[in-house]
Amino acid sequence: MNHIDLLHGLVKIYSPSTQERAVSDYLVAQMRALGFRAFVDDVGNAVGILGDGARDVVLLGHIDTFHGFIEPRIADGKLYGRGSVDAKGCLATFVSACARVGARDGVRFVVIGAVEEECATSKGARFAITQYRPDFCIIGEPSGWDRITLGYKGRVLVDYEIAQAMTHTASATRPPAEEAIAFWNRLTAFAAEYNRDKPRVFDQLDPSLRAINTNDDGFTDRVAMRIGVRVPMGLTIAQVENDIAQFADGARVEFSSEEEPFRAEKNNALVRAFLSAIRGAGGSPAFTVKTGTADMNIAGPAWQCPIVAYGPGDSALDHTPNEHLDLAEYARAIDVLARVLAVL
């Protein structure tokens, strides 16, 4: 099977978070055909191991996708379909590059197609960090074939809820919906003040209103609101939660999906291998950081090894109805990664 068929096969199997088993089975079968020792692990990750030795290079991608099926098709040198960019293209790059390099004495290439990256659980990555202690780690996320991602903002979800006895609309009592809006306004004003001298988005505290719902049963008025907060380097999740809690004003506020911000070092053998490989493939390498969150936020602090995120594709297409991957870029990313693995 060639690299395009591998990717096309992955994209054809719809695999939103928690529904990954069919695509994990497919990837395991393809990796076995390419010479990997491959299996589905205890949480559903597709794992392929090539080579043997004391040193591990873990290539951690994710096999789940954002919800919403897009009929796969190839047109004008591009593969359209859910997950083509985020992040089955990266995962297929990992498998194809390892297969090209082949088994090497003294080193194991461990490819992991992790489950539930697109939801708050990150179940696959959390299990993987208990199973491996790599010397190098590459996270599968799109950055473009000639870009290396070094960091991601952190994240915390805020669930706000308030309930009170119904009052007449002519009453002076402020209803729960207005209380919720006041909480949101206090939070955004706090973030704006923090961001006042920080022009880069990566350095900013970034709240987003995910959902707000009001209801009543004729006696009690209720409102529930979910807010996502992207947390920059320089702040901890605990600091942000403490600041947000002061705005609750009697409402119930709960926090979940806490991921600390993370930024990797760039003076190490892994980064140097990527810089050389991109130049060798005719590119001008550059570093980038992302305003979202990825499995690097979990693996980086746990493994404390040289780590980068890499993969083909334009991340601006993540989760969009027009998600597609340029197949020529995909091929160049395989070439770059094979060069990296050959020297590692």
C-alpha positions in Angstrom: 0.0 0.0 0.0 1.4 3.4 -0.9 1.3 6.5 1.3 -1.8 8.0 -0.5 -3.8 4.8 -0.2 -2.9 4.6 3.5 -4.1 8.1 4.2 -7.2 7.7 2.0 -8.1 4.6 3.9 -7.7 6.3 7.3 -9.9 9.3 6.2 -12.6 7.0 4.8 -13.3 5.5 8.2 -15.2 8.1 10.2 -13.8 8.2 13.7 -15.0 11.0 16.0 -13.8 10.9 19.6 -14.9 7.7 21.4 -15.7 6.0 18.1 -12.2 5.0 17.0 -12.1 1.2 17.1 -12.7 0.6 13.4 -10.0 2.9 12.3 -7.6 1.6 15.0 -8.1 -1.9 13.6 -7.5 -0.7 10.1 -4.3 1.1 11.0 -3.0 -1.9 12.9 -3.6 -4.1 9.9 -1.7 -1.7 7.6 1.2 -1.3 10.0 1.5 -5.1 10.3 1.6 -5.3 6.5 4.5 -2.9 6.5 6.5 -4.9 9.0 5.5 -3.3 12.3 4.6 -5.3 15.5 1.2 -3.7 15.8 -1.7 -4.0 18.2 -4.7 -2.1 19.7 -3.7 -1.3 23.3 -5.9 -1.4 26.5 -7.6 2.0 25.8 -8.0 1.7 22.0 -4.8 3.3 20.7 -3.4 1.9 17.5 0.3 1.1 18.3 3.0 0.0 15.9 6.6 -0.8 16.9 9.4 -1.0 14.4 12.9 -2.1 15.4 14.3 -3.0 18.7 16.7 -1.5 21.2 17.2 0.5 24.3 16.3 3.9 22.8 12.7 4.8 21.9 11.5 7.4 19.5 7.7 7.8 20.1 5.6 9.3 17.3 2.4 10.3 19.1 -0.5 11.2 16.7 -4.2 11.0 17.2 -6.6 8.8 15.4 -9.9 10.5 16.4 -11.3 13.5 14.6 -13.6 16.4 15.2 -17.2 15.4 14.6 -19.0 15.9 11.2 -18.4 13.5 8.3 -16.9 14.9 5.1 -17.1 12.5 2.1 -13.5 11.7 1.2 -12.4 12.6 -2.3 -9.2 13.5 -4.2 -9.3 16.5 -6.5 -6.6 18.8 -7.9 -3.9 17.0 -5.9 -5.7 17.4 -2.6 -7.4 14.9 -0.3 -10.6 16.2 1.2 -12.2 14.6 4.2 -12.5 14.9 8.0 -9.2 14.2 9.6 -7.1 14.7 6.5 -5.3 17.6 8.2 -6.3 17.1 11.9 -4.6 14.7 12.3 -4.7 11.5 10.2 -2.4 13.2 7.7 0.2 13.5 10.4 -0.3 9.9 11.6 0.0 8.5 8.0 3.2 10.6 7.7 4.6 8.9 10.8 3.8 5.4 9.5 5.1 6.0 6.0 8.3 7.6 7.2 9.1 4.8 9.7 8.4 2.2 7.0 10.7 4.0 4.6 13.6 4.1 7.1 13.0 0.6 8.3 14.1 -1.2 11.5 17.3 0.1 13.0 19.6 -1.6 15.5 19.4 -0.1 19.0 16.3 2.0 18.5 12.5 1.4 18.5 10.2 3.6 16.5 6.8 3.6 18.3 3.9 5.0 16.4 0.8 5.7 18.4 -2.6 6.6 17.0 -4.1 8.0 20.2 -7.8 8.1 21.0 -9.9 10.9 22.4 -7.5 13.8 21.7 -10.4 15.9 20.3 -12.3 15.7 23.5 -11.4 16.8 27.0 -10.4 13.3 28.2 -7.2 12.8 26.1 -7.5 9.2 27.1 -5.0 7.8 24.6 -2.2 10.2 25.5 -2.7 9.8 29.2 -2.4 6.1 28.9 0.6 6.3 26.6 2.6 8.3 29.1 2.4 5.4 31.5 3.7 2.9 29.0 6.8 4.5 27.4 9.8 6.6 28.4 11.1 7.9 25.1 14.4 9.5 24.3 12.7 11.6 21.7 9.0 12.4 21.0 7.3 13.8 17.9 3.6 14.9 18.3 1.5 14.6 15.2 -0.2 18.0 14.6 -0.3 20.0 11.4 2.1 22.9 11.0 3.2 22.7 7.4 6.0 20.5 6.1 8.7 23.2 6.7 7.5 24.3 10.2 8.3 22.9 13.7 5.8 23.5 16.5 7.4 24.1 19.9 4.6 25.0 22.2 0.9 25.1 23.0 -1.2 27.2 25.3 -2.9 25.6 28.2 -6.6 25.1 28.8 -9.3 25.0 31.5 -13.0 24.6 31.1 -15.3 26.6 33.4 -18.8 25.4 34.2 -21.0 28.1 35.7 -24.4 27.4 37.2 -26.9 29.5 39.2 -30.5 28.9 40.3 -32.9 31.2 42.2 -36.6 31.5 42.9 -38.6 33.0 40.1 -39.4 36.7 40.3 -41.6 39.0 38.3 -40.0 40.7 35.4 -40.9 44.1 37.1 -38.9 43.1 40.2 -35.6 44.8 41.0 -34.0 41.4 41.5 -31.5 40.6 38.8 -32.4 37.2 37.1 -29.8 34.4 36.7 -29.3 35.1 33.0 -28.1 38.6 33.9 -25.9 37.2 36.7 -24.3 34.9 34.2 -23.7 37.7 31.7 -22.2 39.8 34.5 -19.8 36.9 35.4 -18.8 36.6 31.7 -18.2 40.4 31.5 -16.0 40.4 34.6 -14.0 37.5 33.2 -13.4 39.2 29.8 -12.5 42.5 31.5 -10.0 40.6 33.6 -8.5 39.0 30.6 -8.4 42.3 28.7 -6.5 43.9 31.5 -4.0 41.0 31.6 -3.5 41.2 27.8 -3.1 44.9 27.7 0.7 44.9 27.1 0.8 41.5 25.3 0.4 41.9 21.5 1.1 38.2 20.7 -2.0 36.0 20.9 0.2 33.2 22.2 0.9 35.3 25.3 -2.7 36.3 26.0 -5.3 34.9 28.3 -8.2 34.0 26.0 -11.7 33.1 27.3 -14.4 31.9 24.9 -18.1 31.4 25.6 -18.9 27.8 24.5 -22.5 27.5 25.6 -25.2 29.2 27.7 -28.6 27.7 28.5 -31.5 29.1 30.5 -34.6 27.4 31.7 -37.3 27.5 34.4 -40.0 25.2 35.8 -42.3 28.1 36.9 -40.7 28.2 40.3 -37.0 28.2 39.9 -35.0 30.1 37.3 -31.7 28.5 36.2 -28.8 29.2 33.9 -25.8 27.1 33.0 -22.8 28.4 31.0 -19.6 26.8 29.8 -16.5 28.9 29.1 -13.2 27.7 27.7 -10.1 29.6 28.7 -6.7 29.3 26.9 -3.9 29.9 29.3 -0.5 31.4 28.2 3.0 30.6 29.4 3.7 32.5 32.5 0.4 31.5 34.2 -0.6 28.3 35.8 -4.0 26.7 35.7 -4.3 27.1 39.5 -3.7 30.9 39.3 -6.3 31.3 36.6 -8.9 29.2 38.5 -8.3 31.3 41.7 -8.8 34.5 39.7 -11.9 33.3 38.0 -13.5 32.0 41.3 -13.5 35.5 42.7 -16.1 36.5 40.1 -18.6 33.7 41.1 -20.7 35.9 43.4 -22.6 33.0 44.9 -22.9 30.9 41.7 -21.5 27.4 41.5 -18.3 27.3 39.4 -16.5 24.1 38.6 -13.3 23.5 36.6 -12.3 20.6 34.3 -10.0 19.6 31.5 -7.0 21.4 33.0 -3.9 21.3 30.8 -0.9 23.5 31.7 0.7 25.5 28.9 3.9 24.0 27.5 6.8 25.1 25.5 9.7 22.9 24.4 13.4 23.6 24.2 14.8 24.1 20.7 18.5 23.5 21.4 18.7 19.7 21.2 19.4 16.9 18.7 15.7 16.4 17.7 15.3 20.0 16.6 18.6 20.1 14.9 17.6 17.0 13.0 14.4 18.7 11.8 16.2 21.9 10.8 18.7 19.9 8.7 16.1 17.7 7.2 13.8 20.6 6.1 16.8 22.4 4.5 17.8 19.1 2.8 14.4 18.9 1.3 14.6 22.4 -0.1 12.8 24.3 2.6 13.5 27.2 4.9 12.6 25.9 8.4 10.8 28.0 10.9 9.5 27.6 14.5 5.9 28.2 15.5 3.7 28.1 18.6 0.0 27.3 18.7 -2.9 29.0 20.5 -4.7 25.7 21.0 -3.9 22.7 23.1 -2.6 19.3 22.0 -1.2 16.0 23.4 2.2 17.8 23.7 0.7 19.5 26.8 0.4 16.0 28.3 3.4 14.2 27.0 5.9 17.1 27.3 5.8 17.5 31.1 5.5 13.7 31.7 8.4 12.6 29.5 10.8 15.5 29.9 12.6 14.6 26.6 13.3 16.5 23.4 9.8 17.0 21.9 8.3 18.8 18.9 5.0 18.7 17.0 5.2 18.2 13.3 3.0 17.3 10.4 1.7 18.4 7.0 -1.3 20.6 6.5 -2.7 24.0 7.2 -4.1 24.1 10.8 -6.5 26.8 9.8 -8.5 24.0 8.1 -8.9 22.1 11.3 -12.5 21.3 12.1 -13.8 23.1 9.0 -16.2 21.9 6.3 -13.4 22.4 3.7 -10.7 20.3 5.5 -8.2 19.0 3.0 -4.5 18.1 2.7 -2.3 18.9 -0.2 -0.8 15.5 -1.3 2.5 17.0 -2.5 3.0 18.6 0.9 2.2 15.3 2.5 4.9 13.6 0.4 7.4 16.2 1.4 6.6 15.8 5.1 7.3 12.1 4.8 10.6 12.8 3.2 11.6 15.3 6.0 10.5 12.9 8.7 12.4 10.0 7.2 15.5 12.1 7.1 15.0 12.9 10.8 14.4 9.3 11.9 17.5 8.2 9.9 19.8 10.4 11.9 18.1 9.9 15.3 
